[in-house]
Amino acid sequence: MSVVSLRNKLRLLIKDETQNSGGIRVSCSDPNSTGATLSIASNVLTTTITGGAAANLSITLTNVSYDTLTELVSYIAAQSGYVCELSPEASADHDSTDLKPLGSVNILLRAQELTTHSWSDTELDDIIEKCTYEHDADLTVATIPGKQENLVLLLARAEISEVLAQEYAAYHPIKSEEFQHEEDGVESSDRYLNLAEYYREEYRIGRARLSGEEKGGGDVNLTHLYKKNMEINVMMPKSLNPAMFTPTLNTPASPGITTLDIDWDRYRHPHLERIELFLATTQAALDKDYSLLDTSNRILSTTDRTKRFFQATSLTSGTPYYAKLYVFDIQNEWAGSAIMTVTTDTA
């Protein structure tokens, strides 16, 4: 089973747990154009303009110049004859490749909204890999037996529900499309926690049934996995698995003379507790176990799980700096990024 195949199955399954997220709005504003269409396929955004001065566009969404929605909006808006803006509910740092495929639509003198998935392909792939490991550390996505595929998907749905519960708990009152009434964050959070427990219970039942079928024979022995959890009928929170969920620091594109704008990829984990960022002038200072790090090099410690950016200030010009990001779960287990290096600009 490929991760792409399992991801597609998971995306279909979570249609009731996730909704479309805001993306961008695009229109052709050239009054001399007689036709204007837009489509998205295979991570390429294409426009076809008839008449007028506006140019046809063919934008590869994986290009680093516009691989976030903010960059994509800036690029399109800078083209003559186009109007482009972020949707009000959009995440500015959402990847451009998260825009949903779209058939040809009319954008002539009308704004067309391009929506994103609530979960990117990368996020779902990471969850699938983590849940495969959680289910059986000896398996990979490619080696999941057919009978166990649905068990991994149940864990993945529980994981997604737990993440949403944590995210909704911090929200102000929101509009629930499913129930058509104002629902505050606590109610939404409780609803997703109940969903998560339902999926984990289904997982336990399926796990026990599979174990019973294979007892006394077969080439797979599942009875030793999560035995304690199954005996007490509860699934304990899982710790971070560094092999599957290492955070990613991005190298600053334009280092300042005395500042560095450091950002990292979105890190969604149901038990994420805090984020810490370290910065030093030597790699050796960070190339060690977390417990041995000099805390004077810690420039950020936050429980804001949505934070994805930090500006380091008062640095020395023309100096190499080394950064490493750590994420911690509720059991204080941690996972660290690779060490990122960048040199500040010279005066």
Secondary structure by P-SEA (a helix, b strand, c coil): ccaaaaaaaaaaaacccccccbbbbbbbcccccccccccccccbbbbbbccccbbbbbbcccccccccaaaaaaaaaacccbbbbccccccccccccccccccccccccbbbbbbbbcccaaaaaaaaaaaaaaaccccccccccccaaaaaaaaaaaaaaaaaaaaaaaccccccccccccccaaaaaaaaaaaaaaaaaaaaaaaaaaaaaacccccccccccaaaaaaaccccccccccccbbbbbbcccccccccccccccbbbbccccbbbbbbcccccccccccccccccccccccccccccbbbbccccccbbbbbbbbbbccccccccccbbbbbbbcc
